[in-house]
Amino acid sequence: MSRTASEIATQPGCWRRAAAAGAAFDGLPRPGERVAVTGCGTSWFMAIAYAALREAAGQGETDAFAASEFPVGRRYDRVVAITRSGTTTEVLALLGELRGKVATVALTGDPKTPVMDAADAVAVLDWADEESVVQTRFATTALAFLRAGLEAAGPLPAGVKTVAEAAVDAELAVTEPLAEAVVAAEQWTFLGRGWTYGLAQEAGLKMREAAGAWTESYPAMEYRHGPISITGPNRVTWVFGALPEGLAGEVAGVGGTLAAHATADPMADLIRVQRLAVEIAESKGYDPDHPRNLSRSVILAP
């Protein structure tokens, strides 16, 4: 078993630990604050998911930006930065620009890195850190941590599960066999609505990173405005969360394969895509622990 596959399988336990840690952490956004969330790559997609979920919960206006595109002149009450390595150049530069202007909190997997001094508050999730280059359990654990903070602050949006409930769904996601048609496909399109759109983006990235696969990601209701044109036999449309009315029939009508687990927590469904990425990589003879052209952290030369 690859190191990546081993780390993927530990996510239910990581989320349960995050549920307790996130509920008790004092530095997370408070209801009513205007908040921005930032990161790079996978961390940015987790930021997008959290921002949409926080707004849906009625806890305050929440934006998400890639760290390199953050509007530093815009006013926020608090900025949340996600950085597994604690060394990402763009995140550290942004936190430096914001110091003394806005309260900042960082989520990281490594307490022996510069981010510890760059943010006003730091949540260290070192028990979810990874040896793998490709992020899996740290990303979802960071999102679980932030979701737990939302739970502690007020009611969740209708239909959104607690982190504890998501962990139960994750137990099935790490063991249930993947559908043969999904594994055998040549192309995958990932869709989501609201907070699950960030998960759809992350699913596409994971397949590209680990398996060099042809994947695309869109808001679910935008799928019929062009992207459906690539759907057909041996191609998968994977929907996170609730299935838009009529979409299943349209996918079937053009010969595509629909993948949907509407009763599962969407974050648990992301585990299935992580497992799929590893399986596809190994079928191509790739090493999912050492993907092409990637490193654990992007550190730019000065």
Secondary structure as UniProt FT lines:
FT   HELIX           3..9
FT   HELIX           11..24
FT   TURN            31..32
FT   STRAND          35..39
FT   HELIX           42..56
FT   TURN            57..58
FT   STRAND          62..66
FT   HELIX           67..69
FT   TURN            72..73
FT   STRAND          78..83
FT   HELIX           89..98
FT   TURN            99..101
FT   STRAND          103..108
FT   HELIX           115..118
FT   STRAND          121..124
FT   HELIX           126..128
FT   HELIX           137..153
FT   TURN            158..159
FT   HELIX           163..173
FT   TURN            174..175
FT   HELIX           180..184
FT   STRAND          187..192
FT   TURN            194..195
FT   HELIX           196..211
FT   STRAND          215..219
FT   HELIX           220..222
FT   TURN            223..226
FT   HELIX           227..230
FT   TURN            233..234
FT   STRAND          235..239
FT   TURN            245..246
FT   HELIX           247..253
FT   TURN            254..255
FT   STRAND          257..260
FT   TURN            262..263
FT   HELIX           266..283
FT   TURN            284..285
FT   TURN            288..289
FT   TURN            292..293
//
